[in-house]
Amino acid sequence: MDWTRVLLSRCAALFRMRSHDAELDEELQAHIDLAVEENVRSGMSREAARTAALRSFGGVTQTREAYRIERGFPLLEQAGRDLRFALRQLRRSPAFAATAILTLALGLGANTAVFSLINGLLLRPLPVPHADELAVVRIDRSDDGERGPNYSFSAPMFRALEMRHDVFENAAAFAGHSRLQVRSNSGNVEVSGVMVSGRFFAVMEVKPLLGRLLMPVDDQKGGGATGFSAVISEGFWRQWFNAAPDVVGKRLTIANQPFTVVGVAPREFTGADPTQQPAIYVPLWAEPIVDAPYDAIAEGYHSWWMRVIARRKPGVTLAQANAALRADSNSIVDESVADAKWIAQAKAAHTHLTAEPGSKGYTFLRQMFSKPLVAVFSMCTAMLLLACMNLASLLMARSAARERELATRLALGATRRRLIRQLLVESLLISVLGTAAGMIAAPLVSRALAALLVSGHDMTVDTSLDWRVFGFVAIIAIVAALLIGLIPALRSTASNLSEQIKSGTHISSTRERRRVLPRVLMGLEVALALLLVVVAGLLSTSLVRLYRTGLGFDPHGVVSLDLEMGKQPREGAELLRWYHEYADALAHQPGATSVALASDTPMNGDVWIGGYHTAADSNDRQVYMNSVSPNYFHTLRIPLLAGRDFAWSDTLAGGLKVILTEEAAKTLFPGKNPIGQQLLEGDGKGQQKTFTVIGVVGDCHTVSIRKDSSAGGYLPITQGEDKKPSYSVVVRVSGDAAPLGAAARQLAARMAPEIPAPAMTTISGDIDASITGERMMAMLSVFFAGCALLVTGIGLYGTLSYATARRTSEIGIRMALGARRAQVVGMVFRENAWIAACGSAGGLAVALFAAKALAGFLYGTSVHDPWVLAGSVAALTLIASAASLLPALRAALVDPMRALRTE
C-alpha cells in the first residue's frame, strides 16, 4: 500500500537526516550550477549568472524546508530542535535549573509517594480473576453511631449466610490474621497464617501451583478423612521444603497437632486482606486447635471473629444483592442466635446485612487511615500547586528578561504559536526532570510511610509501582508543565515585542509597576504557604498535647513480654506457679527493677469490658477490666489511693477480690468509701459473682490517649478461671532493655521449651502505634510546611532579583539624583513586603475556614489557636523578609554611572 510505503520511508528518514540533508544540498547545488552555466553561455557574467540562477530557483532555504517536510515528520523534528534549545537554555542558567528541578521534585515526589500508599491501601484490587464481582459483607445497625459498621461475624451467622445462594455464587469467611505455632527443627516458631472456610479459594477463583486447595470437605469438625488439611504459600514451600515437588501429602505440626499439606498457593495470591501475606491457610474448623485454649466456634454467637467475602452471581448487581440480604437478614439472625432477648434487641436496632464492593478485599487499616491519607494527599496537592506557582513566577520574571530575544525572533519571521510551543517545551523539560528526580526518592518515601502506618501491626502495605501510579505521575507531570509554562509563555509573547528592539533591554518603571499578574501570583503563593504552615502548626501542637496527656502511668523504661501458653501442657495452679517462678527469675536479671504480669497491657489494642452493678443499683455499668498480678501498679507507677494491692495469697478460697480505678469507684459507689463494698456481675448463666473491693488506684488511659480515662477495674490472676491463660510480663528496666530480652528468651526456652520465644515490645512503642495516624500527619505537615517556606522564599527572592536587575537604570538615575541607599533598600524591600502582607492576610482568612476540616484530627487544640496563627504569620514574615533583603541590598550597591551606561 502507498501510505504504508510513505510511512516507512518517513520513519527511515528520521534516522538518516544528516545523509539526506547532504544529498539534498548536493542536488540543489547541482541544479544551481547547471543554471549558472546556462546563463554564462547566454552571455552573462559569472556573478550575474549566479544571481539570476538563484532568483529563478526561488529560494534555497525554502526549497530545503519544503523537501524536509515531505520526507519526514516536521513536528517531531521541531520538537527535537526545541528540546535541544531548552537544554542549552538550562545549561546557561544552572542555578535556575537546579532550583526549578528540586522544587518540582519535592512536590511531585511527595505526591507520588503518598499516592503509591493510597494505591496500595485504597485502590489496588486483589490479584484474583474478576475481582469486581467480589463483595465484602458487613452488619449494619441503626444504633452504630460513631462505631460505624461491623465487619465481624460469628460462626453460626456465617454458616446461615453461607447456605444462601440466591445472590452469591459462593460465600467464604476468613479469620483475620493469626500467628500459628509451627514446629521446626529448633522448636515451635510463629508463622503467619489465616483460617478460611471451605469455599474461600472457590470465591477467589485461585488455581493451585501444586496439588489442590481447601474445599468444603476439609472445613468440618475433625477435618477430612485424614484429619485437618493445610495449604501453604509458594514462599513457605520454598523456604521450609526447599521447593520439593513431592510436598503434597507431607505433614506440618501446627499447635502440636498434625496437618496434611494438600496444595501450594501461587506467589501472587495473598488472601482477602491486602495487608497480609499468610504463609499457611487452615480450615475454620481448626480454630479450637490453632487458637487453643480458646474455642470461638463453641462460643457460638457470643464470639464475633471472622470476616465474610462473597462472589456475586453473574448479572446480579450490588443493589440487587443488598435488597436480597436485607430481606433475609431477620431469618439469618433467627437461625444463628438462640437468645430471644438478643434477637429482639437486634431487630429493634434494624440489624441487617449489607454488601459493599469487595474488589480490594478487607483490611481494618483502610477504615483507620483512609481519612488521614486523604488529608495528607490534600497537603501534597497544595505543596505541588505551590511549587508550580513558584516556578511560574520565576519563569515570568525570567522570560521578561528575554523579551528582546523573543522580539528579534518574531522580527525574523517566527510566529507567536511557534514561540509559545518552544517555551512550553522548556517547561515540559523542567517538569520531566523534576518528575524523574522525584521518582527516584518516591519509592523510599512511600515504603517509609507504609512502615509508619503498620508500626505495631504485623502487616505490610504494597507500595510497588503499577499502571495507576505511572498514569498518575504522567498526568501530574503534564499538568505541572502547563501550570508552570503556559501563563509565562502567553505573557512573554502577548505584547508588541518589536518595541523592545528599539527601547533596549529595559522597559520603563511605569510599565513595570503595571505588571500586576506576577505580584498576584506571588501573593497567592504566600497565602498557600501560610495555609500549609497553619495546618502544620495545628497538627504538631495537637500531637505534642497528646504526648503530654496525663496517662495515669509512667510508660518510660517499661517493656512487655508476650507469652503464648495455650499449647503447652501446664494448666491451672501448676501454670500459675510457672508464671510466678518465671517472673521471679526475670526480677533477678540485671537491669530489671520491677516485674509483674497482666492479661492486657496499656495501649496494646486489647480490651475486656464487663458489666457490673451494686446491691443498691441493679443497672449494669460497663467497666474496663484487666487481670494483673501483685506488683503491677508499682511496676507501672499507678498510684494506690486507698486499700491494698493484690497478694499471691488472694486465691478463690478467700473470696473474689477487685481493685477499682478512682473513676469506677465514684461511679459505682457515689459518696461512699468503696473499700469493703460488694460488686456484682452476672455470668450469663443465671449465676451471680460477688467481688469485694480491696483497693482504689488512680485512673489511667488503657485503650487510647485520645479517650479520657474510663471506669476500670483489676482482678487478681490468682483467681482467674481460664485453665491456660496467656499473660504478658511487664518489666521496668533501667538502661538498655536488649540484654533483658535475650535473658527472657533463654529463661523461656529452659523453663518451657515447647512455647515460642516471647516477643518483647515497649509500652512507649505501643503508645506510638496507637496514634500512628496523628504522628504521620504531623510529621508530613511539618515537612510540607518547611518545604513551603523554602519554596516561597526562593520564589520571592528570585522574582525580586529579576525585577531589580531589570530596574538597574532606574535605580541608577534615582541615586544620581540624590536618593540615599537606605531609600533604595526601602523601595525594593516594600515590593515584597506588600506581597507578603496581602498574601498573609488572604492566607489567614482561608486557613481559618479550611482548618475546620482538621477538627476531627486535633486533640486539645482549637482550630483558631491564636499562638499557632501568630507563629505561622511570624515564620512566613521572617522568610519573606530574608528573601527580600538580599536583592534590596544589592540594588543599593549599584554604581549610578555604570547603571546609566547599561542603556
C-alpha positions, 0 to 999 in steps of 0.5 A: 500500500502507498501510505504504508510505503510513505510511512516507512520511508518517513520513519527511515528518514528520521534516522538518516537526516544528516545523509539526506540533508547532504544529498539534498544540498548536493542536488540543489547545488547541482541544479544551481550550477547547471543554471549558472552555466546556462546563463554564462553561455547566454552571455552573462557574467559569472556573478550575474549568472549566479544571481539570476540562477538563484532568483529563478530557483526561488529560494534555497532555504525554502526549497530545503524546508519544503523537501524536509517536510515531505520526507519526514515528520516536521513536528517531531523534528521541531520538537527535537530542535526545541528540546535541544534549545531548552537544554542549552537554555538550562545549561546557561542558567544552572542555578535556575535549573537546579532550583526549578528541578528540586522544587518540582521534585519535592512536590511531585515526589511527595505526591507520588509517594503518598499516592503509591500508599493510597494505591496500595491501601485504597485502590489496588484490587486483589490479584484474583480473576474478576475481582469486581464481582467480589463483595465484602459483607458487613452488619449494619445497625441503626444504633452504630453511631460513631462505631460505624459498621461491623465487619465481624461475624460469628460462626453460626451467622456465617454458616446461615449466610453461607447456605444462601445462594440466591445472590452469591455464587459462593460465600467464604469467611476468613479469620483475620490474621493469626500467628500459628505455632509451627514446629521446626527443627529448633522448636515451635516458631510463629508463622503467619497464617489465616483460617478460611472456610471451605469455599474461600479459594472457590470465591477467589477463583485461585488455581493451585501451583501444586496439588489442590486447595481447601474445599468444603470437605476439609472445613468440618469438625475433625477435618477430612478423612485424614484429619485437618488439611493445610495449604501453604504459600509458594514462599513457605514451600520454598523456604521450609521444603526447599521447593520439593515437588513431592510436598503434597501429602507431607505433614506440618505440626501446627499447635502440636497437632498434625496437618496434611499439606494438600496444595501450594498457593501461587506467589501472587495470591495473598488472601482477602486482606491486602495487608497480609501475606499468610504463609499457611491457610487452615480450615475454620474448623481448626480454630479450637486447635490453632487458637487453643485454649480458646474455642470461638466456634463453641462460643457460638454467637457470643464470639464475633471473629471472622470476616465474610467475602462473597462472589456475586452471581453473574448479572446480579448487581450490588443493589440487587444483592443488598435488597436480597440480604436485607430481606433475609437478614431477620431469618439469618439472625433467627437461625444463628442466635438462640437468645430471644432477648438478643434477637429482639434487641437486634431487630429493634436496632434494624440489624441487617446485612449489607454488601459493599464492593469487595474488589480490594478485599478487607483490611481494618487499616483502610477504615483507620487511615483512609481519612488521614491519607486523604488529608495528607494527599490534600497537603501534597496537592497544595505543596505541588500547586505551590511549587508550580506557582513558584516556578511560574513566577520565576519563569515570568520574571525570567522570560521578561528578561528575554523579551528582546530575544523573543522580539528579534525572533518574531522580527525574523519571521517566527510566529507567536504559536511557534514561540509559545510551543518552544517555551512550553517545551522548556517547561515540559523539560523542567517538569520531566526532570523534576518528575524523574528526580522525584521518582527516584526518592518516591519509592523510599518515601512511600515504603517509609510511610507504609512502615509508619502506618503498620508500626505495631501491626504485623502487616505490610502495605504494597507500595510497588509501582503499577499502571495507576501510579505511572498514569498518575505521575504522567498526568501530574507531570503534564499538568505541572508543565502547563501550570508552570509554562503556559501563563509565562509563555502567553505573557512573554509573547502577548505584547508588541515585542518589536518595541523592545528592539528599539527601547533596549533591554529595559522597559520603563518603571511605569510599565513595570509597576503595571505588571500586576499578574506576577505580584498576584501570583506571588501573593497567592503563593504566600497565602498557600504557604501560610495555609500549609504552615497553619495546618502544620502548626495545628497538627504538631501542637495537637500531637505534642498535647497528646504526648503530654496527656496525663496517662495515669502511668509512667510508660518510660523504661517499661517493656512487655513480654508476650507469652503464648501458653495455650499449647503447652501442657501446664494448666491451672495452679501448676501454670500459675506457679510457672508464671510466678517462678518465671517472673521471679527469675526475670526480677533477678536479671540485671537491669530489671527493677520491677516485674509483674504480669497482666492479661492486657497491657496499656495501649496494646489494642486489647480490651475486656469490658464487663458489666457490673452493678451494686446491691443498691443499683441493679443497672449494669455499668460497663467497666474496663477490666484487666487481670494483673498480678501483685506488683503491677501498679508499682511496676507501672507507677499507678498510684494506690489511693486507698486499700491494698494491692493484690497478694499471691495469697488472694486465691478463690478460697478467700473470696473474689477480690477487685481493685477499682480505678478512682473513676469506677469507684465514684461511679459505682459507689457515689459518696461512699468509701468503696473499700469493703463494698460488694460488686456484682456481675452476672455470668450469663448463666443465671449465676451471680459473682460477688467481688469485694473491693480491696483497693482504689488506684488512680485512673489511667488511659488503657485503650487510647490517649485520645479517650479520657480515662474510663471506669476500670477495674483489676482482678487478681490472676490468682483467681482467674478461671481460664485453665491456660491463660496467656499473660504478658510480663511487664518489666521496668528496666533501667538502661538498655532493655536488649540484654533483658530480652535475650535473658527472657528468651533463654529463661523461656526456652529452659523453663518451657521449651515447647512455647515460642520465644516471647516477643518483647515490645515497649509500652512507649512503642505501643503508645506510638502505634496507637496514634500512628495516624496523628504522628504521620500527619504531623510529621508530613505537615511539618515537612510540607510546611518547611518545604513551603517556606523554602519554596516561597522564599526562593520564589520571592527572592528570585522574582525580586532579583529579576525585577531589580536587575531589570530596574538597574537604570532606574535605580541608577538615575534615582541615586544620581539624583540624590536618593540615599541607599537606605531609600533604595533598600526601602523601595525594593524591600516594600515590593515584597513586603506588600506581597507578603502582607496581602498574601498573609492576610488572604492566607489567614482568612482561608486557613481559618475556614479550611482548618475546620476540616482538621477538627476531627484530627486535633486533640486539645487544640482549637482550630483558631489557636491564636499562638499557632496563627501568630507563629505561622504569620511570624515564620512566613514574615521572617522568610519573606523578609530574608528573601527580600533583603538580599536583592534590596541590598544589592540594588543599593550597591549599584554604581549610578554611572555604570547603571546609566551606561547599561542603556 
